[in-house]
Amino acid sequence: MKGQFKMKKWYNVELGQENAERLGAYLKNYEYKYEASVCGIWSVHFEIYLNKDAASKVDSFIRSLPEF
């Protein structure tokens, strides 16, 4: 049974509009479950449901985004 089930949990991040569009496309491409909502005037808040391995990949992608 060990290794057959990977725990998932919700992670969150807030990004500006342009980077939010990039992240949304990335998440859709890999079919990761997520929810996005507008937060303030220029920000988008993401809730992303991932296991630890996927979280590491998404984190690397987010860190590669340009800062605005």
DRENTORKOL-3810 file (N, C-alpha, C; in nm, 4 decimals):
REM DRENTORKOL-3810
@n.u->0.0818; n.v->-0.1188; n.w->0.0000; ca.u->0.0000; ca.v->0.0000; ca.w->0.0000; c.u->0.0868; c.v->0.1261; c.w->0.0000
@n.u->0.2029; n.v->0.1175; n.w->0.0598; ca.u->0.2901; ca.v->0.2341; ca.w->0.0665; c.u->0.3303; c.v->0.2794; c.w->-0.0743
@n.u->0.3212; n.v->0.4101; n.w->-0.1002; ca.u->0.3598; ca.v->0.4658; ca.w->-0.2288; c.u->0.2489; c.v->0.4664; c.w->-0.3314
@n.u->0.1357; n.v->0.4003; n.w->-0.3014; ca.u->0.0258; ca.v->0.3976; ca.w->-0.3962; c.u->-0.0604; c.v->0.5227; c.w->-0.3872
@n.u->-0.0596; n.v->0.5884; n.w->-0.2748; ca.u->-0.1443; ca.v->0.7059; ca.w->-0.2536; c.u->-0.0577; c.v->0.8250; c.w->-0.2147
@n.u->-0.0692; n.v->0.9305; n.w->-0.2908; ca.u->0.0065; ca.v->1.0510; ca.w->-0.2586; c.u->-0.0897; c.v->1.1561; c.w->-0.2079
@n.u->-0.0652; n.v->1.2030; n.w->-0.0875; ca.u->-0.1512; ca.v->1.3035; ca.w->-0.0265; c.u->-0.1507; c.v->1.4315; c.w->-0.1087
@n.u->-0.2676; n.v->1.4886; n.w->-0.1236; ca.u->-0.2801; ca.v->1.6171; ca.w->-0.1912; c.u->-0.3301; c.v->1.7189; c.w->-0.0912
@n.u->-0.2966; n.v->1.8436; n.w->-0.1168; ca.u->-0.3496; ca.v->1.9515; ca.w->-0.0353; c.u->-0.3603; c.v->2.0765; c.w->-0.1220
@n.u->-0.4287; n.v->2.1745; n.w->-0.0693; ca.u->-0.4482; ca.v->2.3002; ca.w->-0.1406; c.u->-0.3320; c.v->2.3946; c.w->-0.1131
@n.u->-0.2767; n.v->2.4506; n.w->-0.2188; ca.u->-0.1729; ca.v->2.5537; ca.w->-0.2106; c.u->-0.2337; c.v->2.6814; c.w->-0.2665
@n.u->-0.1800; n.v->2.7961; n.w->-0.2272; ca.u->-0.2348; ca.v->2.9204; ca.w->-0.2812; c.u->-0.1241; c.v->3.0179; c.w->-0.3166
@n.u->-0.1579; n.v->3.1047; n.w->-0.4120; ca.u->-0.0655; ca.v->3.2080; ca.w->-0.4569; c.u->-0.1477; c.v->3.3222; c.w->-0.5148
@n.u->-0.0943; n.v->3.4408; n.w->-0.5051; ca.u->-0.1572; ca.v->3.5594; ca.w->-0.5616; c.u->-0.0616; c.v->3.6206; c.w->-0.6629
@n.u->-0.1112; n.v->3.6453; n.w->-0.7838; ca.u->-0.0270; ca.v->3.6967; ca.w->-0.8916; c.u->-0.0952; c.v->3.8119; c.w->-0.9630
@n.u->-0.0142; n.v->3.8934; n.w->-1.0301; ca.u->-0.0679; ca.v->3.9971; ca.w->-1.1168; c.u->-0.1354; c.v->3.9332; c.w->-1.2377
@n.u->-0.2133; n.v->4.0123; n.w->-1.3088; ca.u->-0.2958; ca.v->3.9620; ca.w->-1.4186; c.u->-0.2170; c.v->3.8857; c.w->-1.5257
@n.u->-0.1059; n.v->3.9398; n.w->-1.5716; ca.u->-0.0300; ca.v->3.8741; ca.w->-1.6793; c.u->0.0275; c.v->3.7391; c.w->-1.6348
@n.u->0.0856; n.v->3.7356; n.w->-1.5163; ca.u->0.1396; ca.v->3.6095; ca.w->-1.4663; c.u->0.0279; c.v->3.5117; c.w->-1.4313
@n.u->-0.0867; n.v->3.5625; n.w->-1.3900; ca.u->-0.2011; ca.v->3.4762; ca.w->-1.3618; c.u->-0.2466; c.v->3.4052; c.w->-1.4891
@n.u->-0.2460; n.v->3.4761; n.w->-1.6000; ca.u->-0.2829; ca.v->3.4140; ca.w->-1.7273; c.u->-0.1829; c.v->3.3040; c.w->-1.7641
@n.u->-0.0556; n.v->3.3287; n.w->-1.7393; ca.u->0.0477; ca.v->3.2283; ca.w->-1.7676; c.u->0.0294; c.v->3.1051; c.w->-1.6790
@n.u->0.0065; n.v->3.1297; n.w->-1.5501; ca.u->-0.0117; ca.v->3.0175; ca.w->-1.4576; c.u->-0.1386; c.v->2.9401; c.w->-1.4918
@n.u->-0.2456; n.v->3.0092; n.w->-1.5232; ca.u->-0.3696; ca.v->2.9417; ca.w->-1.5600; c.u->-0.3507; c.v->2.8495; c.w->-1.6792
@n.u->-0.2783; n.v->2.8956; n.w->-1.7801; ca.u->-0.2513; ca.v->2.8138; ca.w->-1.8983; c.u->-0.1661; c.v->2.6922; c.w->-1.8611
@n.u->-0.0667; n.v->2.7132; n.w->-1.7754; ca.u->0.0201; ca.v->2.6035; ca.w->-1.7304; c.u->-0.0621; c.v->2.4981; c.w->-1.6562
@n.u->-0.1463; n.v->2.5419; n.w->-1.5638; ca.u->-0.2264; ca.v->2.4483; ca.w->-1.4852; c.u->-0.3242; c.v->2.3709; c.w->-1.5732
@n.u->-0.3846; n.v->2.4383; n.w->-1.6688; ca.u->-0.4765; ca.v->2.3712; ca.w->-1.7617; c.u->-0.4026; c.v->2.2685; c.w->-1.8461
@n.u->-0.2839; n.v->2.3048; n.w->-1.8929; ca.u->-0.2042; ca.v->2.2148; ca.w->-1.9759; c.u->-0.1748; c.v->2.0826; c.w->-1.9041
@n.u->-0.1453; n.v->2.0905; n.w->-1.7745; ca.u->-0.1133; ca.v->1.9707; ca.w->-1.6967; c.u->-0.2354; c.v->1.9134; c.w->-1.6240
@n.u->-0.3512; n.v->1.9727; n.w->-1.6486; ca.u->-0.4785; ca.v->1.9268; ca.w->-1.5915; c.u->-0.4769; c.v->1.9224; c.w->-1.4389
@n.u->-0.4132; n.v->2.0229; n.w->-1.3772; ca.u->-0.4153; ca.v->2.0356; ca.w->-1.2320; c.u->-0.5459; c.v->2.1031; c.w->-1.1913
@n.u->-0.6032; n.v->2.0571; n.w->-1.0818; ca.u->-0.7268; ca.v->2.1145; ca.w->-1.0302; c.u->-0.6944; c.v->2.2469; c.w->-0.9602
@n.u->-0.7687; n.v->2.3522; n.w->-0.9962; ca.u->-0.7456; ca.v->2.4814; ca.w->-0.9323; c.u->-0.8700; c.v->2.5690; c.w->-0.9390
@n.u->-0.8706; n.v->2.6700; n.w->-0.8559; ca.u->-0.9741; ca.v->2.7726; ca.w->-0.8561; c.u->-0.9028; c.v->2.9067; c.w->-0.8574
@n.u->-0.9544; n.v->2.9990; n.w->-0.9346; ca.u->-0.8948; ca.v->3.1332; ca.w->-0.9416; c.u->-1.0041; c.v->3.2368; c.w->-0.9188
@n.u->-0.9683; n.v->3.3428; n.w->-0.8494; ca.u->-1.0639; ca.v->3.4514; ca.w->-0.8271; c.u->-0.9889; c.v->3.5842; c.w->-0.8249
@n.u->-1.0587; n.v->3.6875; n.w->-0.8698; ca.u->-1.0010; ca.v->3.8216; ca.w->-0.8710; c.u->-0.9833; c.v->3.8677; c.w->-0.7270
@n.u->-0.8694; n.v->3.9293; n.w->-0.7011; ca.u->-0.8373; ca.v->3.9766; ca.w->-0.5669; c.u->-0.7865; c.v->4.1196; c.w->-0.5800
@n.u->-0.8671; n.v->4.2153; n.w->-0.5461; ca.u->-0.8285; ca.v->4.3540; ca.w->-0.5659; c.u->-0.8440; c.v->4.3942; c.w->-0.7116
@n.u->-0.7750; n.v->4.4979; n.w->-0.7507; ca.u->-0.7902; ca.v->4.5499; ca.w->-0.8870; c.u->-0.7041; c.v->4.4740; c.w->-0.9864
@n.u->-0.5804; n.v->4.4415; n.w->-0.9512; ca.u->-0.4868; ca.v->4.3846; ca.w->-1.0482; c.u->-0.4381; c.v->4.2445; c.w->-1.0158
@n.u->-0.4903; n.v->4.1820; n.w->-0.9133; ca.u->-0.4386; ca.v->4.0518; ca.w->-0.8704; c.u->-0.5400; c.v->3.9393; c.w->-0.8896
@n.u->-0.4863; n.v->3.8183; n.w->-0.9023; ca.u->-0.5684; ca.v->3.6981; ca.w->-0.9098; c.u->-0.5173; c.v->3.6013; c.w->-0.8039
@n.u->-0.6101; n.v->3.5472; n.w->-0.7250; ca.u->-0.5771; ca.v->3.4522; ca.w->-0.6200; c.u->-0.6059; c.v->3.3116; c.w->-0.6716
@n.u->-0.5076; n.v->3.2223; n.w->-0.6601; ca.u->-0.5219; ca.v->3.0834; ca.w->-0.7024; c.u->-0.5222; c.v->2.9916; c.w->-0.5814
@n.u->-0.6103; n.v->2.8932; n.w->-0.5823; ca.u->-0.6092; ca.v->2.7791; ca.w->-0.4917; c.u->-0.5838; c.v->2.6597; c.w->-0.5819
@n.u->-0.4753; n.v->2.5849; n.w->-0.5567; ca.u->-0.4325; ca.v->2.4771; ca.w->-0.6464; c.u->-0.4187; c.v->2.3487; c.w->-0.5652
@n.u->-0.4841; n.v->2.2423; n.w->-0.6116; ca.u->-0.4867; ca.v->2.1132; ca.w->-0.5412; c.u->-0.3798; c.v->2.0217; c.w->-0.5997
@n.u->-0.2738; n.v->1.9965; n.w->-0.5210; ca.u->-0.1570; ca.v->1.9246; ca.w->-0.5727; c.u->-0.0991; c.v->1.8277; c.w->-0.4716
@n.u->-0.0291; n.v->1.7256; n.w->-0.5236; ca.u->0.0539; ca.v->1.6439; ca.w->-0.4349; c.u->0.1910; c.v->1.7119; c.w->-0.4256
@n.u->0.2774; n.v->1.6583; n.w->-0.3432; ca.u->0.4071; ca.v->1.7230; ca.w->-0.3164; c.u->0.4925; c.v->1.7366; c.w->-0.4427
@n.u->0.4948; n.v->1.6326; n.w->-0.5264; ca.u->0.5754; ca.v->1.6375; ca.w->-0.6487; c.u->0.5250; c.v->1.7453; c.w->-0.7443
@n.u->0.3940; n.v->1.7486; n.w->-0.7642; ca.u->0.3357; ca.v->1.8489; ca.w->-0.8539; c.u->0.3553; c.v->1.9896; c.w->-0.7964
@n.u->0.3448; n.v->2.0027; n.w->-0.6640; ca.u->0.3639; ca.v->2.1332; ca.w->-0.6004; c.u->0.5039; c.v->2.1867; c.w->-0.6280
@n.u->0.6023; n.v->2.0986; n.w->-0.6257; ca.u->0.7397; ca.v->2.1397; ca.w->-0.6545; c.u->0.7528; c.v->2.1899; c.w->-0.7986
@n.u->0.6893; n.v->2.1220; n.w->-0.8929; ca.u->0.6940; ca.v->2.1634; ca.w->-1.0336; c.u->0.6235; c.v->2.2973; c.w->-1.0545
@n.u->0.5065; n.v->2.3129; n.w->-0.9928; ca.u->0.4325; ca.v->2.4388; ca.w->-1.0069; c.u->0.5103; c.v->2.5524; c.w->-0.9415
@n.u->0.5706; n.v->2.5262; n.w->-0.8267; ca.u->0.6512; ca.v->2.6277; ca.w->-0.7595; c.u->0.7664; c.v->2.6740; c.w->-0.8491
@n.u->0.8324; n.v->2.5804; n.w->-0.9143; ca.u->0.9422; ca.v->2.6161; ca.w->-1.0058; c.u->0.8913; c.v->2.7021; c.w->-1.1213
@n.u->0.7741; n.v->2.6664; n.w->-1.1731; ca.u->0.7163; ca.v->2.7460; ca.w->-1.2812; c.u->0.6861; c.v->2.8878; c.w->-1.2332
@n.u->0.6245; n.v->2.8999; n.w->-1.1171; ca.u->0.5902; ca.v->3.0325; ca.w->-1.0634; c.u->0.7167; c.v->3.1156; c.w->-1.0420
@n.u->0.8214; n.v->3.0547; n.w->-0.9904; ca.u->0.9471; ca.v->3.1271; ca.w->-0.9679; c.u->1.0137; c.v->3.1707; c.w->-1.0987
@n.u->0.9794; n.v->3.1046; n.w->-1.2087; ca.u->1.0369; ca.v->3.1428; ca.w->-1.3389; c.u->0.9626; c.v->3.2586; c.w->-1.4055
@n.u->0.8478; n.v->3.2949; n.w->-1.3511; ca.u->0.7693; ca.v->3.4038; ca.w->-1.4100; c.u->0.8392; c.v->3.5383; c.w->-1.3880
@n.u->0.8252; n.v->3.6289; n.w->-1.4848; ca.u->0.8849; ca.v->3.7621; ca.w->-1.4673; c.u->0.8129; c.v->3.8406; c.w->-1.3588
@n.u->0.8859; n.v->3.9252; n.w->-1.2915; ca.u->0.8252; ca.v->4.0118; ca.w->-1.1898; c.u->0.7797; c.v->4.1406; c.w->-1.2550
@n.u->0.6628; n.v->4.1859; n.w->-1.2157; ca.u->0.6100; ca.v->4.3111; ca.w->-1.2708; c.u->0.5982; c.v->4.4142; c.w->-1.1622
END
